Every structure is written in C-alpha cells, then in structure tokens.
Amino acid sequence: MSYLLRVLLPDRPGSLGALALALGSVGADILSLDVVEREAGYAVDDLVVEVPSGALPDTLITAAESIGDVHVDSIRPYSGVLDTHRELELIDQVASAHDDRMQVLVDGVPRVLRVGWSTIIDIGPQGGYRVVGSPSAPHTQAASTPWMPLEKPTVLDPEADWVPEFWRDMDTKLAAAPLGNTGKVLLLGRPGGPDFRPSEVARLGYLAGIVATVLG
C-alpha cells in the first residue's frame, strides 16, 4: 500500500534524513520526494511512501511527528505513476492526441498535479458549463460560475455560495487557471485537502498556459 504524505519540516540539513529514519522505523519505504514549496525556514514536501500490507496510516503520522517541528499536513492513499517529468509528459500526450485533446488533458491532470479531479469550464449564453471532466470528477456540477471569466490562476473559496453542497461536504479545495485567451478555465478539485500552496497554483498556471498553445 502506498500513501502520499504532505509534510512541513524545518528547511535545514538533516531534517529529511531524520524523517526518512523515522518512517523507516515503522517499515515505510520512501519511493519519491517532491519539494512543493520553501519559505521562511521551512519546506513543504510531498513524499510517496510504501508500507507493509495491513499497516495503518496513523503510524506514519506518529512516526513523522515524533521529530521536532515536523507536521503532517495530509495523508492520502496513492496509486499514481511515479514520474519526475509529469508535466512534460502530459503536454506531449495532449500534443500527440488524435482524439479530444481536452479530454486527454483533464484525464492526466489529477496524476500530474496530485488532485482528486479536474474539469474544463466554459461560458455560454446560460453561464458557465462543463466542457469535459476527468473520470473522477463529481457528477454534481456548479450551477453558476461567478468567478468567470478568469484572468490568472487562483485559489477559489471552497465555501462560496456557488460551490455545490456535495463539494463542500467533501471539504473540496479548489483552484483554477485560464486556458490562454479561450475563455475556458481548467478547474481542479482536491477532496479532503490539503490546501493549494502558492507554488502549486503557479504550476497550474504554467501548465494551463503551455497547454493552451498546444490546443490552439
């Protein structure tokens, strides 16, 4: 069983090594590490760890937080493909797709940006509507999109009136970015959190901007 841990730890020599030893003490094996953000003396890292069958995720939290100043922001089951060049591969997949390129995009974004689901939203005569959605996207759709048109990548208020109740019940964190000048928006949902960090929103913006040129 693999889990994705998002941890906040001091940005100083030895912190990551101490964390690896602590996780190893409960039988966890670190498969990959992504630095999400660094600022003000701390780092936010995403670690994919594998644990023995039957091991409880709580043991990972206890082990990690046994180290001073380390905090587990979130832990989720992880079944994605490990890849250090996720964005580049997705852009290539979209560019070379023979079928619906927008569908290829939303199908790949959850793996690339480690979110629960993604959709592309457009504005028509009746307001915002879903163009395509990933297989994991909720059937419940937003009845309105007062935040569109969107000029730059941003975090959306998950408690706003327009957010469907089902999304709120799932504590879904939301972020979106414009797809170039098309008027369309790439919307991401992360049920149960964690919150989108500024660096993740920036990555979303870069990806959406590059893919918009591919989509033409």
C-alpha positions in Angstrom: 0.0 0.0 0.0 1.3 3.4 -0.9 0.5 6.8 0.6 1.1 10.4 -0.3 2.2 12.4 2.7 2.5 16.2 2.6 4.8 17.2 5.4 6.1 20.6 6.8 9.6 20.3 8.1 12.4 22.7 9.0 14.5 23.6 6.0 17.8 22.7 7.5 20.4 20.0 6.9 19.5 16.6 8.4 15.7 17.2 8.6 14.8 15.0 5.6 17.3 12.3 6.8 15.7 12.2 10.2 12.3 12.0 8.7 13.4 9.1 6.5 14.8 7.2 9.5 11.6 7.8 11.5 9.4 6.5 8.6 11.8 3.6 8.1 11.4 2.6 11.8 7.7 1.7 11.1 8.5 -0.2 7.9 7.8 2.6 5.4 9.9 3.0 2.3 10.1 6.4 0.6 9.5 5.9 -3.2 9.6 9.6 -4.3 10.0 13.1 -3.0 8.8 16.4 -4.5 9.6 19.7 -2.9 6.4 21.7 -3.1 7.5 24.9 -1.5 10.3 26.5 0.5 10.0 29.7 2.5 10.6 31.3 5.9 12.9 28.5 7.2 10.6 25.5 6.4 9.9 23.2 3.5 6.7 21.6 2.3 7.4 18.2 0.7 5.3 15.5 -0.9 6.5 12.0 -0.1 5.2 8.8 -1.7 5.8 6.0 0.8 5.1 2.3 0.6 4.1 0.4 3.8 3.7 -3.3 4.6 0.3 -4.8 4.0 -2.0 -4.1 6.9 0.0 -1.2 8.3 -2.2 1.7 9.5 -1.6 5.2 8.1 -1.7 6.6 11.6 1.7 5.0 12.3 3.2 7.1 9.5 1.8 10.3 11.1 3.0 9.3 14.6 6.5 8.4 13.2 6.9 11.6 11.2 5.7 13.9 14.0 7.9 12.2 16.5 10.6 14.5 15.1 10.5 18.1 16.5 9.0 20.7 14.3 7.7 18.2 11.7 4.0 18.4 10.9 2.0 16.1 8.6 -0.4 18.3 6.6 -2.2 15.5 5.0 -2.1 11.8 4.1 -3.9 10.1 1.2 -3.8 6.7 -0.5 -1.6 6.9 -3.6 -2.0 4.8 -6.7 -0.4 7.2 -9.3 2.5 6.5 -11.5 5.8 7.8 -10.2 7.3 10.3 -12.7 9.7 13.2 -12.2 8.7 14.7 -15.6 4.9 14.6 -15.2 4.1 18.0 -16.7 6.2 17.5 -19.8 4.8 14.0 -20.5 1.2 15.3 -20.2 1.9 18.2 -22.6 3.4 15.7 -25.1 0.3 13.4 -24.7 -2.0 16.3 -25.4 0.0 17.5 -28.4 0.1 14.0 -29.9 -3.5 13.0 -29.2 -5.6 12.1 -32.2 -8.9 12.4 -30.3 -10.2 15.0 -27.9 -7.2 16.8 -26.6 -9.1 18.5 -23.8 -10.2 15.1 -22.5 -6.6 13.9 -22.6 -5.7 17.0 -20.5 -8.3 16.6 -17.8 -7.6 12.8 -17.6 -3.9 13.4 -16.9 -4.0 16.5 -14.7 -5.0 14.6 -11.4 -1.9 12.5 -11.7 0.4 15.4 -12.6 -0.8 17.9 -10.0 -1.9 15.3 -7.4 -5.5 16.3 -7.1 -8.8 14.4 -7.0 -10.3 15.6 -10.2 -10.2 18.2 -13.0 -12.7 19.8 -15.4 -12.7 22.4 -18.2 -15.3 25.1 -17.8 -16.5 27.5 -20.5 -19.1 30.3 -20.6 -22.1 30.1 -22.8 -25.4 32.1 -23.1 -26.7 30.4 -20.0 -23.5 30.9 -18.0 -20.7 28.5 -17.1 -20.9 24.9 -18.1 -18.6 21.8 -18.1 -16.9 21.0 -21.4 -15.1 17.9 -20.2 -14.2 16.3 -16.9 -11.9 13.6 -15.7 -13.4 10.2 -14.8 -13.1 11.1 -11.1 -14.9 14.4 -11.5 -18.2 14.6 -9.4 -21.4 14.3 -11.3 -22.7 17.3 -9.4 -21.8 20.4 -11.3 -21.7 24.1 -10.3 -25.0 25.8 -11.2 -23.1 29.1 -11.7 -19.5 30.4 -12.0 -19.5 34.0 -10.8 -15.7 33.9 -10.8 -15.5 33.6 -14.6 -14.0 34.9 -16.8 -10.7 34.3 -15.0 -7.6 36.3 -15.7 -5.0 34.4 -13.7 -4.5 31.2 -11.8 -6.1 31.4 -8.4 -7.4 29.5 -5.4 -11.2 29.6 -5.2 -13.2 29.9 -1.9 -14.5 26.3 -1.2 -17.3 27.7 1.0 -18.6 30.2 -1.6 -22.3 30.1 -2.4 -21.8 28.8 -5.9 -19.9 25.7 -4.7 -22.2 22.6 -4.8 -23.1 21.3 -1.3 -21.6 17.9 -2.2 -18.3 19.5 -2.9 -18.4 21.3 0.4 -19.4 18.1 2.2 -16.2 16.5 0.8 -14.2 19.5 2.0 -13.0 20.0 -1.6 -10.2 22.5 -2.1 -10.5 24.3 -5.4 -8.0 26.1 -7.8 -8.4 27.2 -11.4 -6.4 28.7 -14.2 -7.4 30.2 -17.6 -6.6 28.3 -20.7 -4.9 31.1 -22.6 -7.4 33.6 -24.1 -10.0 31.0 -25.0 -12.3 31.9 -22.1 -12.1 28.4 -20.9 -10.8 27.5 -17.4 -9.1 24.4 -16.0 -10.7 23.7 -12.6 -9.1 21.4 -10.1 -10.7 19.8 -7.0 -8.9 18.2 -4.1 -11.4 16.5 -1.8 -10.3 16.4 1.8 -7.4 18.8 1.1 -4.7 19.8 1.6 -5.0 23.4 0.7 -3.4 24.5 -2.6 0.0 26.1 -1.9 1.1 29.2 -3.9 3.7 27.1 -5.8 1.1 24.6 -6.8 -1.1 27.4 -8.2 1.9 28.7 -10.1 2.5 25.3 -11.6 -1.2 25.0 -12.6 -0.9 28.4 -14.3 2.2 27.4 -16.2 0.7 24.1 -17.3 -2.6 25.7 -18.4 -0.7 28.4 -20.4 1.5 26.0 -22.2 -1.3 23.5 -23.0 -3.5 26.4 -24.3 -0.9 27.0 -27.0 -1.0 23.3 -27.9 -4.8 23.2 -28.1 -4.6 26.2 -30.4 
